[in-house]
Amino acid sequence: MERKAASNSMLPLAKSRLWLVAAVFMVGYFAVALRLIDLTLLQSHHVDDPNLPHDIVPLGHPLRGNIVDRNGDLMATSLKMASVYADATMVENPAAVAQALARILPDENRATLEKHLASGKKFIWLHRDVTPKQEYAINALGIPALNFQEEDRRIYPGGDLAAHLVGYTDVDGSGIAGVEKQFDKVLKKGEEPVNLTIDMRIQHILHRELEQAVHKFSAKAGIGMVMDVNTGEIIAMVSLPDYDPHYPQGSSDEARFNRATLGVFEMGSTFKLFSTAAALDSGLVHFGSMYDAGKPIKYGRFTINDYHAKKRELSVPEIFIYSSNIGTAREAMVIGTQALQDFYKKMGFFAQAPVELPERGWPIYPKPWHEVNTLTASFGHGVAVSPLHLMRAASALVNGGTLIMPTIIKSDKTRPPEPVGERVVKPQTSAMIRQLMELVVAAGTGSNAYVEGYNVGGKTGTAEKNTGGHYVHSAVLSSFIGVFPIREPRYAVLAMVDEPKPIAETHGFVTGGWTAAPVVAHVIEQMAPLYQIAPSPDTERDIVKDMGMYLKDAKEGGHLAAPGNDH
C-alpha cells in the first residue's frame, strides 16, 4: 500500500517534468522558426559583413522604378539577380572546388577562385549575377560552403546611348547623375515609371551621326540635341565622349561630363541669331539697312575682322548669310550696350537654363560689361552658354517669339497647341529670323544642311577656343543649329563638333558649315519620316529671289556664301 501511494504521489511530478521538457522544445522550435523568418523574409539573405563589396543593392526594399522614353521603351530598370559567395573557412579542398566552379563560371579564372577559396575568410564574393542555369549547377555541387545572395541590379538597355541623360546609381542604389539623381526619391518608391520626352529612335540616330562626325574629323568631343520648338520637349540629347552607366567607375571624368547641359562654350556666329533679332526687334534696324563692312573695326587694342570679307556695304540679310562680324558689330552699335545686355538677359543667357537635370552650367559673360563687349558679344565672343541655352533661345526666335521651358519629362496632360512662356520678340521679328535662317541654308554658309523636300533653316557657327586668355586659331568649336520645317517650325536640331581636324574632303575647312551642318541634315532626313512629316510641295520657292532686293549678288544665282565662311 505504501509503494502504491508513493507511485501515485510521483505521477504529477513526472507529468510536470514532461510538460517542462515539451515547453523547452517548443520555445526552441519557435526561436528557430523566427530566426528563419528573419533571415529569409525580413533580411533577404543580407550578409552583414564590413568587407562586403556592396556594388549591388540587396533586396528587402521595393525594386527601383523604371525610366522609360516617350514611347514606353525601357531606358533603365532593376532586376532580381543571384550572386554566389563562399565561407572559405568551410572549404576543405579549395583546388577541387575552384575547378568545379570554373567549369560552371567560364568568366572566372580558376586560379583566382582557388585563391579566394583558400583565403580563410568567412565571406568572399565568387561571382556576381549568376544565371538561373549556373545557380542550379552550383547548388547541384552540394558544397555547404557555397551560398547565394539575392540582390537587385540596375540595368540600362541602351548602354551608353543616353548615359548622360539617364545617369547612374551608386553602390547603394542612390542616384548619382542625370535623371537617376534628379528623381531619386520617386524612383526609390518603385511605383510609377519616370516617363521621359526622349525618343530612343531619334536618340540612336543623333548618337550615330554625331559619333561618325567626331571620328571623321578626329575631334575631341561632340554635342547634339533635338527639341520641339513649341513645347520645349527634348527629343534627344547626346554628349560625346560618353560612358557605360553599368560601370561608371571605369570611365574618366571627361567622359562623365555632360557637355549638353553642364558645359558652357562661346558659340561663335550662332549668336548672331540673337544680336540680329535684338536689332530687328528694336525697330531701329531693317532688312534694307546698310552697314559698312569695307574695313575692320578697331577699338582700342581690339580689331574686328571678317573671315571672308566682302569689303563693301552689306544689308542685314547679307550680314547674316555671309556671317559678317563687322556688320553684326555695327548693328549692335545702333541699338547700344544696354539694349543688347537686356535682350541677352531676357533670352536667359545670364542664368542657368531650366531643365529637370542636376547638371546645369552657369553662363559666363563680361563683368563689368564695357562698350567693346557689346561689339564682341554680338558675334559670340566673350559670352559662354550651354548648348541647352542656345536651343531654348533659338526656339523662341522661330516659334513666334515665346521663350519656353525646356523639359525632359513627358506631360500626362495634353499640351496646348501654342507655346506657353514669356514673349521675347514680336511675331514679325520671328518671321524675319525664319527668313534669314532659310536663306542661310538655301544660299549661305549652311548649304550643307539642305534636305530635299524639307525646308530647313539654320545658322552656322565656328568659335575659336579661348585658352589661357588667348583665342587659338587652330582649336575651334564648330556648330550648326537647324530648324525644320522652317516655315512652320516644329523641331530644332543642334550639332557641335569640338576641335575638328582638317581633312581633304572638306578642302581643309573645319567650320560649322562643313562639319556640323551635314550631321543636322542626316538627322532630319531620318527623323522626318519617323515623325510623319511629309515633304513640302512648296519647297521650290526661291528664297533668294524673294529676298533679292536685299542681296547684291543674288543675280549671280546659286550659293552666295561658301560653307567655310561662318566665323
C-alpha positions as CSV (number, residue, x, y, z in Angstrom):
1,M,0.0,0.0,0.0
2,E,2.9,2.3,0.8
3,R,4.5,1.6,-2.6
4,K,1.3,2.3,-4.4
5,A,0.8,5.5,-2.5
6,A,4.4,6.6,-3.4
7,S,3.8,5.7,-7.0
8,N,0.7,7.8,-7.1
9,S,2.4,10.8,-5.5
10,M,5.2,10.8,-8.1
11,L,2.9,10.8,-11.1
12,P,2.1,14.5,-11.0
13,L,5.8,15.3,-10.7
14,A,6.6,13.2,-13.8
15,K,3.8,14.9,-15.8
16,S,5.1,18.3,-14.8
17,R,8.6,17.4,-15.9
18,L,7.3,16.2,-19.3
19,W,5.4,19.4,-19.8
20,L,8.6,21.4,-18.9
21,V,10.7,19.4,-21.5
22,A,7.9,19.9,-24.1
23,A,7.8,23.6,-23.4
24,V,11.6,23.9,-23.8
25,F,11.4,22.1,-27.1
26,M,8.5,24.4,-28.2
27,V,10.4,27.5,-27.3
28,G,13.5,26.3,-29.2
29,Y,11.3,25.4,-32.2
30,F,9.7,28.9,-32.3
31,A,13.1,30.5,-31.8
32,V,14.5,28.7,-34.9
33,A,11.3,29.5,-36.9
34,L,11.5,33.1,-36.0
35,R,15.2,33.3,-37.0
36,L,14.4,31.6,-40.3
37,I,11.7,34.1,-41.0
38,D,14.1,36.9,-40.1
39,L,16.7,35.6,-42.5
40,T,14.5,34.7,-45.4
41,L,11.9,37.4,-45.4
42,L,13.0,40.3,-43.4
43,Q,16.7,40.5,-44.2
44,S,16.5,38.9,-47.7
45,H,19.7,36.9,-47.0
46,H,21.6,40.1,-46.5
47,V,25.1,39.3,-45.1
48,D,26.3,42.0,-42.7
49,D,30.0,41.9,-43.4
50,P,32.1,45.1,-43.3
51,N,34.3,43.7,-46.0
52,L,31.3,43.0,-48.4
53,P,31.9,44.8,-51.7
54,H,28.4,46.3,-51.9
55,D,28.3,47.2,-55.6
56,I,24.8,45.7,-56.0
57,V,22.0,46.6,-53.6
58,P,20.4,43.6,-51.6
59,L,16.7,43.3,-51.7
60,G,14.4,43.9,-48.8
61,H,13.0,47.1,-50.4
62,P,10.9,47.9,-53.5
63,L,12.8,47.5,-56.8
64,R,13.9,50.9,-58.1
65,G,11.4,52.3,-60.5
66,N,11.8,52.2,-64.3
67,I,12.8,55.1,-66.6
68,V,11.1,54.9,-70.0
69,D,11.2,57.0,-73.1
70,R,8.2,58.8,-74.7
71,N,7.1,55.6,-76.4
72,G,7.3,53.5,-73.2
73,D,10.6,51.8,-74.1
74,L,12.9,51.0,-71.2
75,M,15.8,53.2,-70.6
76,A,16.6,52.0,-67.0
77,T,15.1,49.1,-64.9
78,S,16.1,46.9,-62.0
79,L,16.2,43.1,-62.0
80,K,16.5,40.5,-59.2
81,M,19.8,38.7,-59.5
82,A,21.6,36.0,-57.6
83,S,25.3,36.2,-56.6
84,V,27.4,33.4,-55.2
85,Y,29.7,33.7,-52.2
86,A,31.7,31.4,-50.0
87,D,32.6,30.8,-46.4
88,A,36.2,30.0,-47.0
89,T,36.6,28.6,-43.5
90,M,34.4,25.6,-44.5
91,V,36.2,24.8,-47.8
92,E,38.3,21.6,-47.3
93,N,39.7,21.4,-50.8
94,P,40.0,24.8,-52.5
95,A,41.6,23.4,-55.6
96,A,38.8,20.9,-56.3
97,V,36.0,23.4,-55.6
98,A,37.7,26.0,-57.8
99,Q,38.0,23.5,-60.6
100,A,34.3,22.6,-60.3
101,L,33.2,26.3,-60.2
102,A,35.4,27.2,-63.2
103,R,33.5,24.7,-65.3
104,I,30.2,26.4,-64.4
105,L,31.5,30.0,-64.4
106,P,33.6,30.4,-67.6
107,D,34.2,34.1,-66.9
108,E,36.0,33.3,-63.7
109,N,39.7,32.3,-63.6
110,R,40.3,29.0,-61.8
111,A,43.5,30.2,-60.1
112,T,41.7,33.3,-58.8
113,L,38.8,31.2,-57.5
114,E,41.2,28.9,-55.7
115,K,42.9,31.9,-54.1
116,H,39.6,33.2,-52.8
117,L,38.5,29.8,-51.5
118,A,41.8,29.3,-49.7
119,S,41.7,32.8,-48.1
120,G,40.2,31.6,-44.8
121,K,37.6,34.5,-44.9
122,K,34.1,34.0,-43.5
123,F,32.7,35.8,-46.5
124,I,34.0,36.3,-50.0
125,W,32.3,37.0,-53.3
126,L,32.9,34.5,-56.1
127,H,30.7,35.7,-58.9
128,R,28.0,38.4,-59.2
129,D,24.8,38.0,-61.2
130,V,24.8,34.3,-62.0
131,T,22.2,32.9,-64.4
132,P,19.5,30.6,-63.2
133,K,21.2,27.7,-65.0
134,Q,24.5,28.5,-63.3
135,E,22.8,28.8,-59.9
136,Y,21.2,25.3,-60.4
137,A,24.6,23.8,-61.3
138,I,26.3,25.3,-58.3
139,N,23.6,24.1,-56.0
140,A,23.9,20.6,-57.5
141,L,27.6,20.5,-56.4
142,G,26.3,20.1,-52.8
143,I,29.1,22.1,-51.2
144,P,27.9,23.7,-47.9
145,A,30.5,26.5,-48.1
146,L,28.8,27.9,-51.2
147,N,25.7,30.1,-50.8
148,F,23.7,32.7,-52.7
149,Q,22.5,36.2,-52.0
150,E,19.6,37.8,-53.9
151,E,20.2,41.3,-55.0
152,D,18.9,43.9,-57.4
153,R,20.9,45.3,-60.2
154,R,20.3,48.4,-62.3
155,I,20.1,47.7,-66.0
156,Y,20.4,50.2,-68.8
157,P,19.1,48.5,-72.0
158,G,20.5,51.3,-74.2
159,G,24.0,51.2,-72.7
160,D,25.9,54.4,-73.4
161,L,23.2,55.7,-75.8
162,A,21.7,58.1,-73.3
163,A,24.1,57.8,-70.5
164,H,24.4,61.5,-69.6
165,L,20.7,62.0,-69.7
166,V,19.7,58.9,-67.6
167,G,22.7,59.0,-65.3
168,Y,23.6,56.1,-63.0
169,T,23.3,54.9,-59.4
170,D,26.0,54.3,-56.7
171,V,26.7,51.1,-54.9
172,D,23.9,51.7,-52.5
173,G,21.3,52.2,-55.3
174,S,21.1,56.0,-54.9
175,G,21.1,58.3,-58.0
176,I,24.4,59.9,-58.7
177,A,23.8,61.7,-62.0
178,G,21.1,62.6,-64.6
179,V,17.5,61.5,-64.2
180,E,18.6,58.9,-61.6
181,K,19.7,61.7,-59.3
182,Q,17.0,64.2,-60.1
183,F,14.2,61.8,-59.4
184,D,15.9,59.6,-56.9
185,K,13.2,59.7,-54.3
186,V,10.5,58.9,-56.8
187,L,12.5,56.0,-58.3
188,K,13.2,54.5,-54.9
189,K,9.5,54.2,-54.2
190,G,9.3,51.8,-57.2
191,E,5.8,52.8,-58.2
192,E,5.1,54.7,-61.4
193,P,7.9,54.9,-64.0
194,V,9.6,58.2,-64.8
195,N,8.4,58.9,-68.4
196,L,10.8,61.0,-70.4
197,T,10.3,63.1,-73.6
198,I,13.3,61.3,-75.2
199,D,12.6,59.2,-78.2
200,M,15.2,56.4,-78.2
201,R,14.9,56.1,-82.0
202,I,15.9,59.7,-82.6
203,Q,18.5,59.4,-79.8
204,H,20.1,56.5,-81.7
205,I,20.1,58.4,-84.9
206,L,21.7,61.5,-83.4
207,H,24.2,59.5,-81.4
208,R,25.3,57.6,-84.5
209,E,25.6,60.6,-86.8
210,L,27.4,62.7,-84.2
211,E,29.8,59.8,-83.4
212,Q,30.6,59.4,-87.1
213,A,31.4,63.1,-87.4
214,V,33.7,63.1,-84.3
215,H,35.5,60.1,-85.8
216,K,35.7,61.6,-89.3
217,F,37.3,64.8,-88.1
218,S,39.3,63.2,-85.3
219,A,37.5,65.6,-83.0
220,K,37.9,66.0,-79.2
221,A,34.1,65.8,-78.5
222,G,30.6,66.1,-79.9
223,I,27.3,67.5,-78.7
224,G,23.8,67.1,-80.1
225,M,20.2,67.9,-79.3
226,V,16.8,67.7,-80.8
227,M,14.0,69.9,-79.3
228,D,10.3,70.6,-80.0
229,V,10.4,74.4,-80.5
230,N,6.7,74.7,-79.5
231,T,6.6,72.6,-76.3
232,G,10.2,72.6,-75.2
233,E,10.3,68.8,-75.1
234,I,13.8,67.5,-75.6
235,I,13.6,64.6,-78.1
236,A,17.3,63.6,-78.0
237,M,20.4,64.7,-76.2
238,V,24.0,63.4,-76.8
239,S,27.3,64.3,-75.3
240,L,30.5,62.6,-76.5
241,P,32.6,61.0,-75.2
242,D,30.2,59.1,-73.1
243,Y,30.4,56.0,-70.8
244,D,28.7,52.8,-69.8
245,P,26.3,53.5,-67.0
246,H,26.7,49.9,-65.7
247,Y,30.4,50.6,-64.9
248,P,30.7,54.4,-64.5
249,Q,33.8,53.9,-62.2
250,G,35.7,52.7,-65.3
251,S,35.2,55.9,-67.2
252,S,37.1,59.3,-67.0
253,D,35.7,62.5,-65.5
254,E,35.7,63.9,-69.0
255,A,33.5,61.1,-70.3
256,R,31.0,61.5,-67.5
257,F,30.8,65.3,-68.1
258,N,27.5,66.3,-69.7
259,R,28.5,68.9,-72.3
260,A,25.0,69.4,-73.5
261,T,23.7,71.0,-70.2
262,L,26.7,71.5,-67.9
263,G,29.3,72.6,-70.4
264,V,29.4,76.3,-71.3
265,F,31.0,77.5,-74.5
266,E,31.5,80.6,-76.6
267,M,29.1,79.8,-79.5
268,G,30.6,82.0,-82.2
269,S,28.4,83.0,-85.1
270,T,25.3,81.1,-84.0
271,F,25.0,84.0,-81.5
272,K,24.3,86.3,-84.5
273,L,20.8,84.9,-84.3
274,F,20.2,86.8,-81.1
275,S,22.0,90.1,-81.8
276,T,20.3,90.3,-85.2
277,A,16.9,89.5,-83.5
278,A,17.6,92.2,-80.9
279,A,18.4,94.7,-83.7
280,L,15.3,93.9,-85.8
281,D,13.0,93.8,-82.8
282,S,14.2,97.3,-81.7
283,G,12.7,98.8,-84.8
284,L,16.0,100.7,-85.4
285,V,17.3,98.1,-87.9
286,H,15.5,96.7,-91.0
287,F,16.4,94.3,-93.8
288,G,17.2,97.2,-96.0
289,S,19.6,98.9,-93.5
290,M,23.1,99.1,-94.9
291,Y,26.3,98.9,-92.8
292,D,29.9,99.5,-93.9
293,A,31.9,96.2,-93.8
294,G,34.6,97.6,-96.0
295,K,37.3,97.5,-93.4
296,P,38.0,96.1,-90.0
297,I,36.7,97.9,-86.9
298,K,39.5,99.0,-84.5
299,Y,38.5,99.6,-80.9
300,G,41.5,100.2,-78.6
301,R,43.7,97.1,-78.8
302,F,40.9,95.1,-80.4
303,T,40.4,94.6,-84.1
304,I,37.2,93.0,-85.6
305,N,37.7,91.3,-88.9
306,D,35.6,89.1,-91.3
307,Y,36.7,85.6,-92.1
308,H,36.0,86.2,-95.9
309,A,35.5,89.9,-96.1
310,K,33.2,91.3,-98.8
311,K,34.8,94.7,-98.3
312,R,31.7,96.7,-99.1
313,E,28.4,97.9,-97.6
314,L,26.1,95.0,-96.6
315,S,22.4,94.8,-95.9
316,V,21.2,92.9,-92.9
317,P,20.4,89.7,-94.8
318,E,23.8,89.9,-96.4
319,I,25.5,90.4,-93.0
320,F,23.6,87.3,-91.8
321,I,24.3,84.9,-94.7
322,Y,27.9,86.0,-95.1
323,S,28.3,85.8,-91.2
324,S,30.0,89.2,-91.1
325,N,31.4,90.1,-87.7
326,I,31.9,93.7,-88.8
327,G,28.4,94.1,-90.0
328,T,26.9,92.4,-86.8
329,A,29.0,94.6,-84.6
330,R,27.8,97.7,-86.4
331,E,24.2,96.6,-85.9
332,A,24.9,96.2,-82.1
333,M,26.3,99.8,-82.1
334,V,22.9,101.0,-83.4
335,I,20.9,99.5,-80.5
336,G,23.5,100.2,-77.9
337,T,25.1,98.4,-74.9
338,Q,22.1,98.4,-72.5
339,A,19.7,97.2,-75.1
340,L,21.9,94.2,-76.1
341,Q,22.5,93.3,-72.5
342,D,18.8,93.5,-71.7
343,F,18.0,91.3,-74.7
344,Y,20.6,88.6,-73.7
345,K,19.3,88.6,-70.2
346,K,15.7,88.2,-71.5
347,M,16.8,85.3,-73.6
348,G,18.1,83.5,-70.4
349,F,21.8,83.9,-71.1
350,F,22.7,85.2,-67.7
351,A,21.2,82.4,-65.6
352,Q,21.2,78.6,-65.6
353,A,18.9,77.0,-68.3
354,P,15.9,75.4,-66.6
355,V,15.6,71.6,-67.1
356,E,14.9,68.6,-64.9
357,L,18.6,67.6,-64.6
358,P,21.1,68.3,-61.8
359,E,23.9,69.1,-64.3
360,R,23.3,72.6,-65.4
361,G,26.1,75.1,-66.3
362,W,26.3,78.8,-65.3
363,P,26.8,81.2,-68.2
364,I,29.9,83.3,-68.4
365,Y,29.6,86.9,-69.5
366,P,31.6,90.2,-69.1
367,K,31.5,91.7,-65.6
368,P,31.7,94.7,-65.9
369,W,30.3,94.9,-69.4
370,H,32.1,97.6,-71.5
371,E,31.2,99.0,-74.9
372,V,33.8,96.8,-76.6
373,N,32.0,93.8,-75.0
374,T,28.8,94.8,-76.9
375,L,30.7,94.6,-80.2
376,T,32.3,91.2,-79.5
377,A,29.3,89.7,-77.7
378,S,27.2,90.4,-80.8
379,F,29.1,87.7,-82.7
380,G,29.5,85.3,-79.8
381,H,32.9,86.3,-78.3
382,G,33.1,86.8,-74.5
383,V,29.7,85.2,-73.7
384,A,29.7,81.4,-72.9
385,V,26.5,79.5,-72.6
386,S,25.4,75.8,-72.6
387,P,24.0,74.1,-75.8
388,L,20.7,74.0,-73.9
389,H,20.7,77.8,-73.6
390,L,21.3,78.0,-77.3
391,M,18.4,75.6,-78.2
392,R,16.0,77.3,-75.9
393,A,16.7,80.8,-77.1
394,A,16.7,79.8,-80.8
395,S,13.4,78.0,-80.4
396,A,11.9,81.3,-79.1
397,L,13.1,83.1,-82.2
398,V,11.4,80.7,-84.6
399,N,8.2,79.7,-82.7
400,G,6.6,83.1,-82.9
401,G,8.6,84.8,-80.2
402,T,7.9,82.9,-76.9
403,L,10.7,81.7,-74.6
404,I,9.5,78.3,-73.3
405,M,10.7,75.9,-70.6
406,P,12.8,73.0,-71.9
407,T,11.7,69.7,-70.4
408,I,12.7,66.0,-70.4
409,I,9.6,64.9,-68.6
410,K,6.6,63.8,-70.7
411,S,3.5,65.6,-69.5
412,D,0.5,63.5,-68.5
413,K,-1.8,66.2,-69.9
414,T,-2.2,67.2,-73.5
415,R,0.0,70.2,-74.1
416,P,-1.6,73.4,-75.6
417,P,-1.0,73.9,-79.3
418,E,0.6,77.3,-78.7
419,P,3.8,77.9,-76.7
420,V,3.3,78.9,-73.1
421,G,6.0,81.2,-71.8
422,E,7.4,84.7,-71.9
423,R,7.2,86.7,-75.1
424,V,10.7,87.9,-76.0
425,V,10.3,89.1,-79.6
426,K,7.5,90.3,-81.8
427,P,5.8,87.8,-84.1
428,Q,7.1,89.8,-87.1
429,T,10.6,89.6,-85.8
430,S,10.3,85.8,-85.5
431,A,9.1,85.7,-89.1
432,M,12.1,87.7,-90.3
433,I,14.5,85.4,-88.4
434,R,13.0,82.4,-90.1
435,Q,13.5,84.0,-93.5
436,L,17.2,84.7,-92.7
437,M,17.7,81.1,-91.4
438,E,16.1,79.7,-94.6
439,L,18.4,81.9,-96.7
440,V,21.5,80.6,-94.8
441,V,20.7,77.0,-95.9
442,A,19.3,77.9,-99.4
443,A,22.3,80.1,-100.4
444,G,24.6,80.8,-97.5
445,T,27.1,79.2,-95.1
446,G,24.6,76.4,-94.1
447,S,24.1,74.9,-97.6
448,N,25.3,71.5,-96.4
449,A,22.3,71.3,-94.2
450,Y,19.9,71.2,-97.2
451,V,17.5,68.3,-97.2
452,E,15.5,67.8,-100.4
453,G,11.8,68.0,-99.8
454,Y,12.1,69.7,-96.4
455,N,12.5,73.4,-95.8
456,V,15.5,73.6,-93.4
457,G,16.7,76.9,-91.9
458,G,19.7,77.4,-89.7
459,K,22.8,79.2,-88.6
460,T,26.4,78.1,-88.7
461,G,29.0,78.9,-86.0
462,T,32.7,78.5,-85.7
463,A,34.2,79.8,-82.5
464,E,38.0,79.9,-81.8
465,K,38.5,78.5,-78.3
466,N,39.8,80.7,-75.6
467,T,42.7,79.0,-73.9
468,G,44.6,80.9,-71.1
469,G,43.0,84.2,-72.1
470,H,44.0,83.8,-75.8
471,Y,42.0,82.6,-78.8
472,V,43.6,79.7,-80.5
473,H,43.1,79.7,-84.3
474,S,43.7,76.0,-84.7
475,A,41.3,74.9,-82.0
476,V,37.6,75.7,-82.9
477,L,34.2,74.6,-81.8
478,S,32.1,74.2,-84.9
479,S,28.3,74.1,-84.8
480,F,25.1,74.3,-86.7
481,I,21.6,74.8,-85.4
482,G,18.9,73.8,-87.8
483,V,15.1,74.2,-87.7
484,F,12.5,72.3,-89.8
485,P,10.2,72.9,-91.4
486,I,11.4,76.5,-91.2
487,R,8.1,78.0,-92.5
488,E,6.1,76.2,-89.8
489,P,8.7,75.3,-87.3
490,R,8.4,72.1,-85.3
491,Y,11.9,70.9,-84.3
492,A,15.3,72.4,-83.8
493,V,18.4,70.2,-84.3
494,L,21.8,71.1,-82.9
495,A,25.2,69.6,-83.8
496,M,28.5,70.7,-82.3
497,V,32.0,69.2,-83.1
498,D,34.8,70.2,-80.7
499,E,38.2,70.7,-82.2
500,P,37.7,69.0,-85.6
501,K,40.9,68.4,-87.7
502,P,41.2,69.4,-91.4
503,I,40.5,66.7,-94.0
504,A,40.8,66.7,-97.8
505,E,37.1,66.0,-98.3
506,T,36.2,69.4,-96.8
507,H,39.1,71.2,-98.5
508,G,40.8,71.7,-95.2
509,F,37.8,73.6,-93.7
510,V,36.7,72.7,-90.1
511,T,34.0,75.3,-89.9
512,G,30.4,74.6,-88.8
513,G,29.1,74.6,-92.4
514,W,31.4,71.7,-93.3
515,T,31.5,69.6,-90.0
516,A,28.2,70.1,-88.2
517,A,25.7,71.1,-90.9
518,P,25.8,67.6,-92.6
519,V,25.1,66.0,-89.2
520,V,21.9,68.0,-88.9
521,A,20.9,67.2,-92.4
522,H,21.4,63.4,-91.9
523,V,19.3,63.6,-88.6
524,I,16.5,65.4,-90.3
525,E,16.5,63.0,-93.3
526,Q,15.9,60.1,-90.9
527,M,13.7,61.8,-88.3
528,A,11.1,63.4,-90.6
529,P,9.6,60.2,-92.0
530,L,9.5,58.7,-88.5
531,Y,7.5,61.7,-87.3
532,Q,5.3,61.5,-90.4
533,I,6.4,65.0,-91.6
534,A,5.6,64.9,-95.3
535,P,7.8,66.6,-97.8
536,S,6.5,70.1,-98.6
537,P,5.1,70.7,-102.1
538,D,6.3,74.3,-101.8
539,T,10.0,73.7,-101.5
540,E,10.7,75.2,-104.9
541,R,10.0,78.7,-103.6
542,D,13.2,80.7,-104.4
543,I,14.0,82.4,-101.1
544,V,17.0,84.1,-102.8
545,K,14.7,85.6,-105.4
546,D,12.2,86.7,-102.8
547,M,15.0,88.4,-100.8
548,G,16.8,89.6,-104.0
549,M,16.2,93.3,-103.3
550,Y,18.5,93.0,-100.2
551,L,21.1,90.8,-101.9
552,K,23.6,92.4,-104.2
553,D,24.9,89.1,-105.5
554,A,21.5,87.5,-105.9
555,K,21.6,87.9,-109.7
556,E,24.6,85.5,-109.9
557,G,22.4,82.7,-108.7
558,G,23.5,79.6,-106.7
559,H,25.1,79.9,-103.3
560,L,26.0,83.3,-102.1
561,A,28.4,82.2,-99.4
562,A,30.6,79.1,-99.1
563,P,30.1,76.9,-96.0
564,G,33.5,77.8,-94.8
565,N,32.6,81.4,-94.1
566,D,31.0,81.2,-90.7
567,H,33.4,82.7,-88.2
